[in-house]
Amino acid sequence: MLAIVLMLIATLPSLQIGGFSSAKELIALVGVYTGMLFIWNMGQHLKIWSTPDGRDYYKKNTYRPLIPLIVVLIYFYSA
């Protein structure tokens, strides 16, 4: 959620950081990022990929990226 807020601040017309002028572009980027993060975390939870320290991966960390991903999907579905 912090990333979404920071990206929306970057799209303010007075700042023009990074040349982004549309909030939809940045929200879509957050959606793609959280989608890839969910796939990576699910792979670690299912032990397709090993964790860097070799410990088991917690289930709660697997589903955390779903929260902003669902928010992004609702945003684009309702618009």
N, C-alpha and C positions, 0 to 999 in steps of 0.2 A: 504494500500500500504506500509505503514511503517513496518507492520508485515512481509510482503513478503521480503522486503529488509533486515530486521534483520535476518530472517531465512536463506536467501541466504548467508549472511555474516557468519552465523554459520556453513555453509557447506564448507567453504574454507578449502582446505587441510592442510594449516598451522595451523589452529585453532583447528579443530576436537572437537567442543563443542557438548556435548550430544551424541556422538557416531553416529551422522548422517553423512552419506557419499554421499547421493544422494539428489540432489535438487528436483527431482520429488516427493520424499516422502514428503518433506516439503510443496511443492506447492499443493499436494493432500490434505494435512492436512489443509491448508488454505482454500481450496475449500469446504471441509466438514464443517469446522467452519463457513464459510460465508453462506453456505446452511442452517445450523441449525439456524443461526442468522436471516436469512431472514424469515424462518418459524415462529420464535418467534416474530419478529417484525410485521409480517402480522397478527398473532394472537392477538397482542395488538391493531393493527389498526382496526381489525374487531370486537374488544371487546370480544374476546373469553377469553382472560386473561386480568385482570385489571392491570393498571399501578401501580407502588408502591405508587405514591402520589395521585392517583385517578383522575388525569387530562386526557384530551383527548390526544391521541398519534398523532403526526404529520405525515402526509403522506410522507414528504421528508425523515424522518428517516426510514420509512419502506423500501424504495427502495435503500438506500445507500449501503447495502451489495451486491446488484446485480452487482455493478461495478467490484469489485475484483472477484466475482463468474463468471462473463462473461469472464474476462481475463483468469482465470484458465481453463474454458471450451474451449476457443479458443486455449490455449497453448496445452492442451491434444488432441484436435481434429486435430490440424495441425501437431502434432509430430508423 
